[in-house]
């Protein structure tokens, strides 16, 4: 059997019918754009808050000199009270007080 009509002309297959109108499609398209815009704004706000928190932590957490923080990272024991450490502290792996120039050990 062929898809020929009684006058022997081939019949085209029918295209599927859409359940949505063009206006429904445009409404969905605009809703998608609004969703994407809100999501982008939310991501930018979260990023800004995280950057602010990092900046605040770096600003307020800078009470200790960088050298002492690096020394702690490498396991050198430093005194908890702020004070200068002698350069020999790195070899001794603990904070040694700076000796006065007039005194000899």
ABEGO torsion letter per residue (X at the ends): XBABBAAGBBBBBBBBBBABBAAAAAAAAAAAAAAAAAAAAAAAAAAAAAAAAAAAAAAAAAABBAAAAAAAAAGBBBBABBEBBBAAAAAAGBBBBBBBAABBX
